[in-house]
C-alpha cells in the first residue's frame, strides 16, 4: 500500500485552496469548481496562486519556443 501521509494530516484529510475565498481548507469543504489541490501542506495550499503563476510562466515560455520552432525560426531550414 502506498504511503500518502505527505498529503494528509492526522485525520487523513488533505489541504486544498479555495479560489473563491483565497484561503486554504483542510478537506473538501468547498465545491469542486472553487477548489484546487490537494496540496502537500497548508503552506503549499496558501501558496497556490504563486504556484499557478510560476507554472503559467514556464508554460508560456514553452509555448513561445514551440511556436517559434513551428514557424520555422527554430528549425534548421530544411
DACORUR-V290307 format. One line per field, one symbol per residue. ss: DSSP state (H for helix, E for strand, C for the rest). psi: psi as a letter, one per 40 degrees, with the letter a starting at -180 (. if undefined). burial: 1 if it has 9 or more other ideal C-beta (glycine too) atoms within 8 Angstrom, else 0. Layout:
ss: ???
psi: ???
burial: ???
This chain:
ss: CCCCHHHECCCCCEEEEECCCCEEEECCCCCHHHEEEEECCHHHHHCHHHHHHHHHHHHHHHHHHHHHHHCCCCCCCC
psi: hiheddeiadeeiihihheddfiiihigdiideehiaiididddddedddddddddddddddddddddddeeeeiee.
burial: 000000110000011111100001110001000110101001011001001100000000000010011000000000
